Every structure is written in structure tokens, then in C-alpha cells.
Amino acid sequence: MRLSKSRFVAGVQCHKLLWWKVHEPDAVELQPDIVLQDRFDQGSQVGELAQTRFPGGTLIDFPYREVDAKIEATRLALDFAAPAIYEASFLADNTFVAVDVLERLDDGFRIIEVKSSSSQKDEHIPDAAVQKHVLVQCGIDVRAVEIMHLNKEYRHPDQGDLFARTDVTTPVDEWLGRIPAELEAQLAMLAGPCPDIEIGEHCFKPRDCPFMERCWPDSPDHIIKLYNVGGVKAAAYMDRGIQWISGIPADEKLPAAAQRQLRAMQSGEVVVESGLAKDLEPFDVRLGHLDFETIQRAVPVWEDQGPWHQAAAQFSYHQEDGSGGFTHAEHLAEGPLDARPALARAMIEATADAERVVHYSPFEKTRIRSLQKSVPELEGELKELESKLIDLLPVIRNNVYHPDFQGSFSLKFVLPALVPELSYDDLVIVDGMVASVTIARLLFVTGKLSPEQHEKTRHDLLEYCKRDTWATVRLLERLRELAEV
């Protein structure tokens, strides 16, 4: 039973997480969904591009489980003085590591760990440290360690360097003293039964554990379901002995929405504040309803985009037609060329007659502001559209709470609670992140979909975005009913 750098990092976060990853590798929680698989794919793309920064290197290219072949090929590459080795492989202390880039220096070697994030993070240090530990045990003279990450200042296609490099030799060396004991502890733990680890802040740091649902109570009363609490604050509550929302002390200072949540949970009924009617007054005009979907790529694809920047690629728009009905307009990018100019023109045309344009959360406003920079020839029209925007989210957050919100004001919770006859359950795509990845695959992954699959994917995306704008139409109707009660 061996460790690896990814297993080691999982064990640093939580021994129970590592035990499950090793003993239940086929667990449903570990199977990548479309969003996680896309992250893996983009990470691979970044890794391959990083290798081009070290010309003349040797790639250790063997199947995942052929560890002995990887190690032997690495030894040969070292013997032949390769200037760099990609996926250089070593085994020591029952721990296998593959170094993204092992760069030869005049007096030794540099470990370069490649990350697809746009900055160096604290969580990268133990990852790099266990690599240095294993290499040193194998007799490699490691003189430096770097994290090579995406450069947040880069703009496509040629403004700056796509990569930035951060020297982490000192913090890695500070971590080295902890490595032997942690390796021994992890290996001993893996040889026994699943450890009993209390839930806490480590369930969320450095990232959410995939096994959260196994450990955390599935109850609307659990403290993690308190509005605006988040994992770290929830752990702090539990450290104080407060595990349930119903157990929060009466004198606890809470946001108004959280106080409203407590009242709704105690009564079991929707809470409606007296100020709702007044907050709805600005909506008593000719309205449209707008929603965006975006793509987000590690390696930018459109002009002036940086790593992981969001770019609008789809919108849905419902507008009152003056006779009690609604018209609908929509736009979804097609093909790899920059979709933003055509989208902006279609959106400006669709929204021209509206006095105000309803959206949900600040997201639409940030996208329109981004479009003003990306499509400068339409800056004036886009600023005029921005001035029409009116956010429905604060109206609900400041005035309404239903027990089924479970601490969230996301449309995915608010809509079925307030408008139970309308939900996302009948759709193929039910999540914005899934929509984003699906759009990117539709635009950039050529030759993978048949014409029928292509059309079905477009249909599924259009239906999802359309549901978001119809949701705000129906929510507004429901809010007006609640204001009259």
C-alpha cells in the first residue's frame, strides 16, 4: 500500500479522507462529474504547455500503474543528463512521486510543481515538500523548489507570459521536518480500520471533501445550514458546542436574514416582512428578465481574456408583451470564435424596449460591465442596459424566508420553495457550472459530438438558461402575492 503526492496531500487534510480514497477508490463520491473532469482536462492542458517552457526535456511516458518502468526511465534520463525531465518518477519511504518538471541546474536540480491556479497557494507547499523528501531519499541533490502557475496578468493572445514561477524553497524546507512522521502516521492508519475523525474546518480546507455527506448530518437544523455561515464559521460554532441552529443562544448576533431564518424554522411557515411591498415598487414598470451563462478557461481562448476569466456565451431574456404574456429571446454561441460581440448585439436588441431588466444576484451586472471592455464599440449601449438592471435577490433576502431555503438564497432553493410547481428537476442541465463546462465543450471540442448530439446539447443548454429567466418571472409574481397578504 503506497502513498503518492496526491494521497499524501489528502491525508494532510484528513486521514479519513485518505482512508476512503485508498480503500474505496471506486466510491461514487470519487467519480469525477463533468465539472471535475473538465478541471482535470484543463490541468493536463496547462501541464503540457508548461513542459514547452523547458525545451529538450525527456517525458516519462508510461501507463499510470507501471511504476517500476517509470522509475527506470527516470534513472536513464538522469544518466543521459537530460536538461529537464517531465513526470520524473521516484519511490522512497513507500511513497511514489512524479515531479511535473525536474530541471537540471549547474549544481543540482530544481523541482517545479505545475498548477493550473492563477497564484501560488499555501496548499501547494506540502505537495512540493513530499516530492523533495522522496527525491532527497533517492539521492537527488534538490537545490530549489518552485510552483509554476498561471499568470493572472497575462491576456490572450500575447500580452505577457502565460506562466509565472514562485520560489517556495524556504517554506518547503520548513515543512520537511514534518514529512517522515506524517508519512509513517498515514501508512499506519491505512493498515487499520477507517479512523474516527471529528468533522470540522478541515472538511473545507484546502477544498471541500468529496465525502462530506457521509460525515455531516443531513438536517436543515444543522449549523452548516445557517444563512451566511459557511464551513469555517460552522466549525467555529461546533467548537463552541453549538451544532444545531435551534441551539444558537438567544443573544447571538446574527444577520437579519439569519434571524428571519430562525423565525421561519420555529414557526414552520414562510416569513414575510412588511417592507416587501415597498421594495417591489421599482418593479412596477415594463420589465424584462435576463440571465447569462459563461465559459471559464484556464488557458484563455478569446482576446484580452486572462486565466480563468469568465466570458459570456449565452443569455436568455423574457419580456412582458403588454397583454399579460411574455416574449422570449435567447442566444447561444456557436463555434470557437469570440462569441461576445454577437451576444452583446443580440442582447441589446432584445432588451431595447424594457424600462427595467430583472436579474438575480450581481452576476449579470458584472458580465455586462465586462462586455463593455470586451466589445468597446457597444460600450454606450451596454452602459444604458446596465442602468436598467434591477436585482431581485436582495428583495427576497431582505424580506422573505421559507424554511425550505435551508440557509441559501440560490434560485435552486428559492424557486421550489416559493413556486413549488416550477423547478429544475425536469431538465438535463440543472447547474450553472455544468452549463459552463457544457458550453465550452460545445464550442471547443470538435469532432466529439454527432450532429444529433450537438443539437440536443444546444437544446439542453437553452432550456436551462430559459428556466432561469422564467424563474424570476414566476418569483416576482409570487412575491407580489405575498406582499398583498
Secondary structure by P-SEA (a helix, b strand, c coil): ccccaaaaaaaaacaaaaaaaaaccccccccccaaaaaaaaaaaaaaaaaaaaccccccccccccaaaaaaaaaaaaaaaccccccccccccccbbbbbccccccccbbbbbbbbccccccccaaaaaaaaaaaaaaacccccbbbbbbbbcccccccccccbbbbbaaaaaaaaccccaaaaaaaaaaaacccccccccccccccccccccccccccccccccccccccaaaaaaaaaacccccccccccccccaaaaaaaaaaaacbbbbccccccccccccccbbbbbbbbccccccccccccccbbbbccbbbbbbccccbbbbbbccccccccccaaaaaaaaaaaccccbbbbccaaaaaaaaaaaaacccaaaaaaaaaaacccaaaaaaacccccccccccccccccccccccccccccccccaaaaaaaaaaaccccccccaaaaaaaaaaaaaaaaaaaaaaaaaaaaaaaaaac
